[in-house]
């Protein structure tokens, strides 16, 4: 499966199948969330939140790819990511793009 954030794949002709997406809602451990709250007072990187968001993006991408494979796609083009806060310490991440089949 080829994944790109462009509208084309060099040297490939394809037909569009349709929109595919994957999403997840992730949260961090409440104890770590309290620790991160203290971190905002002194500054610095919130590594547990970075890990959470990386895991969420990976899972959303995996789910998008699974949906594309079920449609018989060879690639997903024009991939985008969106995220939103659901509640404190929890975020939704969505990956979406256009599934295509090579001709």
Backbone bond lengths (Angstrom), bond angles and torsions (degrees), N, CA, C in turn:
res aa  C-N    CA-C-N  psi(-1)  N-CA   C-N-CA  omega(-1)  CA-C   N-CA-C  phi
1 X - - - 1.465 - - 1.525 107.81 -
2 X 1.322 115.35 125.22 1.462 121.24 176.90 1.529 108.03 -95.58
3 X 1.329 115.98 131.68 1.461 122.13 179.50 1.522 108.56 -121.86
4 X 1.342 116.97 122.91 1.463 120.57 179.30 1.525 110.07 -138.49
5 X 1.330 115.21 155.38 1.463 119.16 177.09 1.530 111.57 -101.32
6 X 1.329 116.68 15.59 1.457 122.29 176.16 1.525 109.00 -105.76
7 X 1.337 116.23 169.54 1.460 120.76 -179.66 1.525 112.06 -86.97
8 X 1.313 117.50 0.01 1.461 121.68 -176.91 1.519 109.97 -142.07
9 X 1.331 115.00 164.79 1.459 122.42 171.95 1.527 104.93 -128.10
10 X 1.308 116.42 118.69 1.463 120.81 -175.32 1.527 111.01 -53.06
11 X 1.336 115.68 128.31 1.455 121.64 176.47 1.517 115.17 79.50
12 X 1.318 118.15 6.09 1.472 121.48 -178.37 1.518 110.45 -120.39
13 X 1.316 115.60 134.32 1.460 121.66 169.99 1.520 107.04 -103.66
14 X 1.310 116.59 140.66 1.467 118.82 -177.93 1.513 111.16 -150.04
15 X 1.321 113.57 163.46 1.459 120.36 172.26 1.517 107.94 -115.26
16 X 1.319 115.06 144.40 1.462 119.92 -179.31 1.515 110.75 -77.18
17 X 1.318 115.28 138.09 1.464 121.28 175.76 1.520 109.74 -98.94
18 X 1.330 116.31 -47.07 1.455 119.49 179.61 1.512 112.82 157.92
19 X 1.309 114.58 177.08 1.463 122.63 -179.97 1.521 110.06 -70.90
20 X 1.325 115.87 135.87 1.459 121.54 173.10 1.520 107.38 -128.80
21 X 1.325 115.45 150.28 1.452 119.32 -179.53 1.509 110.09 -150.90
22 X 1.316 114.12 161.47 1.461 121.98 174.40 1.514 106.81 -145.98
23 X 1.309 116.50 145.75 1.463 118.41 179.46 1.515 110.71 -147.89
24 X 1.311 114.81 163.55 1.458 122.33 176.46 1.523 108.38 -156.62
25 X 1.290 115.28 155.91 1.466 121.60 172.19 1.519 105.98 -119.25
26 X 1.314 115.31 123.84 1.465 121.55 -176.51 1.519 109.91 -120.64
27 X 1.310 114.89 154.00 1.463 120.79 176.18 1.520 108.85 -141.38
28 X 1.307 115.26 162.30 1.461 119.90 175.32 1.519 108.31 -105.04
29 X 1.295 115.59 161.23 1.453 123.94 177.12 1.531 109.87 -57.78
30 X 1.331 117.21 136.36 1.466 121.60 -175.82 1.532 112.14 -58.98
31 X 1.330 118.42 -38.17 1.473 121.00 178.78 1.528 109.36 -62.36
32 X 1.339 116.12 -44.55 1.469 119.77 178.53 1.525 110.64 -66.17
33 X 1.336 116.91 -33.39 1.463 120.91 178.90 1.528 109.95 -63.47
34 X 1.321 117.28 -41.18 1.470 121.35 177.61 1.529 109.20 -63.41
35 X 1.344 116.69 -43.07 1.464 120.78 177.48 1.521 111.63 -60.85
36 X 1.320 116.66 -38.99 1.466 120.58 178.62 1.520 110.52 -67.58
37 X 1.320 116.84 -32.53 1.457 120.62 176.72 1.523 110.99 -61.87
38 X 1.325 116.92 -40.83 1.459 120.48 176.68 1.528 111.12 -66.85
39 X 1.318 115.61 -33.49 1.466 120.75 -179.28 1.530 110.70 -62.40
40 X 1.334 117.20 -30.40 1.465 119.37 179.96 1.527 111.66 -66.17
41 X 1.326 116.83 -21.62 1.465 120.24 178.67 1.527 112.08 -73.52
42 X 1.330 115.92 -34.87 1.469 119.85 -175.51 1.523 112.50 -106.44
43 X 1.312 117.68 -13.54 1.463 121.22 179.62 1.518 112.11 88.51
44 X 1.302 115.22 165.46 1.455 120.84 178.48 1.515 111.35 123.67
45 X 1.309 114.91 173.72 1.456 121.62 -177.52 1.522 111.26 -78.65
46 X 1.330 115.36 137.90 1.466 121.15 177.00 1.531 107.27 -94.67
47 X 1.320 116.24 84.32 1.468 120.97 -170.85 1.518 112.88 -63.66
48 X 1.308 118.77 -34.76 1.468 120.25 -179.95 1.524 111.18 -67.91
49 X 1.329 116.40 -34.22 1.465 119.68 175.83 1.526 110.56 -70.49
50 X 1.328 116.85 -38.45 1.461 119.84 175.57 1.523 110.60 -59.48
51 X 1.321 115.88 -46.16 1.471 120.82 178.80 1.526 110.35 -61.04
52 X 1.334 116.34 -44.24 1.461 120.57 -179.74 1.525 110.56 -59.43
53 X 1.339 116.73 -46.41 1.465 120.24 -177.93 1.525 111.47 -68.66
54 X 1.320 118.03 -37.65 1.471 120.61 175.87 1.522 110.92 -62.60
55 X 1.331 116.46 -43.93 1.468 120.60 177.83 1.522 110.83 -63.42
56 X 1.323 116.50 -41.21 1.467 120.83 -179.55 1.524 110.92 -64.68
57 X 1.335 117.71 -44.03 1.472 120.45 177.84 1.520 111.24 -61.92
58 X 1.329 116.92 -42.32 1.467 120.78 179.91 1.527 110.70 -63.01
59 X 1.325 117.86 -43.16 1.459 121.41 -179.42 1.526 110.90 -68.74
60 X 1.322 117.98 -41.77 1.471 121.05 178.36 1.530 110.01 -62.73
61 X 1.333 117.19 -40.96 1.465 121.00 177.76 1.522 110.81 -63.80
62 X 1.320 116.83 -44.15 1.474 120.99 178.97 1.524 110.67 -59.13
63 X 1.319 117.32 -43.15 1.469 120.88 179.81 1.527 111.69 -67.24
64 X 1.338 116.83 -36.20 1.460 120.34 176.38 1.529 110.02 -64.57
65 X 1.321 117.24 -44.45 1.467 121.83 179.34 1.529 110.35 -62.06
66 X 1.321 117.63 -42.13 1.468 120.70 178.06 1.524 110.99 -59.37
67 X 1.333 116.80 -42.37 1.457 120.56 179.04 1.535 110.26 -64.27
68 X 1.332 116.69 -40.46 1.466 120.85 178.87 1.537 110.77 -65.15
69 X 1.318 116.65 -42.00 1.465 120.57 179.05 1.526 111.38 -62.83
70 X 1.323 116.99 -38.11 1.462 120.95 178.02 1.528 111.76 -63.33
71 X 1.332 116.93 -25.91 1.465 121.56 177.98 1.532 112.07 -88.92
72 X 1.335 116.80 -2.86 1.459 121.10 -179.46 1.513 113.81 82.02
73 X 1.298 118.25 22.06 1.469 122.62 -177.85 1.524 111.51 -73.91
74 X 1.329 114.47 151.82 1.459 121.66 174.40 1.525 111.37 -99.77
75 X 1.333 115.99 -19.84 1.461 120.47 -176.85 1.524 109.69 -159.05
76 X 1.323 114.74 165.64 1.471 121.47 171.06 1.518 106.21 -126.72
77 X 1.330 115.45 124.00 1.464 120.76 -179.22 1.526 110.15 -110.46
78 X 1.326 114.28 162.84 1.459 121.69 176.70 1.538 112.28 57.93
79 X 1.321 116.48 41.52 1.471 121.63 -177.84 1.524 110.18 -69.40
80 X 1.306 114.58 137.53 1.462 122.32 177.26 1.523 108.75 -134.59
81 X 1.329 115.47 157.88 1.458 122.47 175.85 1.518 108.78 -123.95
82 X 1.310 115.78 144.11 1.459 121.59 175.01 1.525 107.39 -135.76
83 X 1.317 116.27 147.04 1.464 119.57 176.93 1.511 109.15 -140.97
84 X 1.312 114.56 153.86 1.456 120.20 176.65 1.516 109.34 -151.66
85 X 1.310 115.34 149.59 1.461 120.90 177.32 1.523 108.53 -79.11
86 X 1.302 116.29 130.34 1.459 121.88 178.11 1.525 109.70 -93.90
87 X 1.308 115.05 -42.95 1.460 123.59 176.22 1.522 105.87 -160.06
88 X 1.305 117.84 173.88 1.458 118.90 -179.54 1.517 110.00 -60.28
89 X 1.319 116.40 125.57 1.462 121.15 178.44 1.514 114.04 85.78
90 X 1.335 118.82 0.86 1.462 121.48 -179.73 1.525 109.47 -130.72
91 X 1.332 115.42 139.53 1.457 120.15 -179.70 1.517 110.27 -138.97
92 X 1.328 114.97 145.37 1.461 121.10 172.07 1.519 107.28 -98.07
93 X 1.323 115.88 136.61 1.459 121.65 174.44 1.508 107.33 -124.15
94 X 1.343 116.05 132.38 1.452 121.20 177.82 1.521 108.69 -124.62
95 X 1.334 115.84 135.34 1.461 122.84 172.32 1.516 106.32 -113.36
96 X 1.335 116.81 135.04 1.458 118.99 179.42 1.525 110.22 -148.51
97 X 1.314 115.47 154.69 1.454 121.43 179.82 1.512 109.98 -171.31
98 X 1.325 115.94 -171.20 1.456 121.98 -179.07 1.517 109.30 -108.25
99 X 1.327 115.75 121.34 1.464 121.05 176.94 1.520 108.17 -77.03
100 X 1.342 116.39 136.67 1.461 121.04 -179.82 1.530 110.67 -133.77
101 X 1.338 114.26 156.27 1.462 122.54 177.37 1.512 107.36 -120.70
102 X 1.333 117.38 130.94 1.460 121.67 179.44 1.530 110.20 -69.87
103 X 1.344 115.43 143.58 1.475 120.04 177.85 1.512 109.57 -112.53
